């Protein structure tokens, strides 16, 4: 599974790490960090209110112990309509 987070350096805090732990539990992770280019809708779905709502609901679901749900780009696009 691949997940992309786009954030500012100041957002790399304990709260962010706890969210990662909740999302990935006991799986081994590989962390790659790079600077971002200009934002695009495809790169940053939180710019779209419908997509942001959907993603925030899924994050809360996982944080509350729910199972991880695999979401494709097509799934996100369908929530934006």
N, C-alpha and C positions, 0 to 999 in steps of 0.2 A: 504494500500500500504506500502511496506517495501523498503527502500533504504539504502544501505550501503555505507558509505564514508570511505576511508582509507587515513589517512593523518597524518602529523606530528603536534605536539602541536603548533608550530609556525604558522601553516596554519589556526588555529582557530582565525579568525579575522573578521572584519566587512564585508569584501567582501564575506567570506564564509556564514555569517549569511544572507546577502542580497540574495544570491543564494538560501538558504533554504526558505526564505520568498517567493521568486518568484516561487519556485517549489510547495510549499504547500499552499500558499495563506492563507485563513482563517480557514484551518483545524487545529484541535488540534493535537499537536505532543507529543510523548514520546521520550525522549532522554536517551539512554543507552550508556555508554562509557566503553570500555574494551581494554586492550592491545592486540595486534595482535600476532599471531603465524607466522611461516615462510610463506612467500608469495607463493601462488600457482596461476596458470592461472585462476582457477575458482574463487578465492577470489579477484583477482586484474586484471580485464579485460583491464585496460589501458596498460598493458604490451604488448598486441597484437595491432599492429598499426591499423588494420582494425576495430577492436572493439573500440579502442580509438577514431578514426575518427567519427564513428557512434554515440558514446555517447556524444562527444563534440558538434556535430551538434544538437542532441536532447536537450542538455543543453541550447545552444544558442536559439533554438526554444522557449523553455519555458521562458527564460529570456526576450525575445522579445514579450511576451504576448500570445504565442501560447498555445494550449491545451496540457496537459500532455499526453504522449503516454506510455501505459503500454508495457513493453518489458520483454519477458521471456528469460531464459537462452538459450533456443533453438533459439530464434531470434538472440541473440548475436553470437551464434555459426555459424549460417548461414551466417552472415556478414563476418566472418573470412575466409570463403572458397574462 
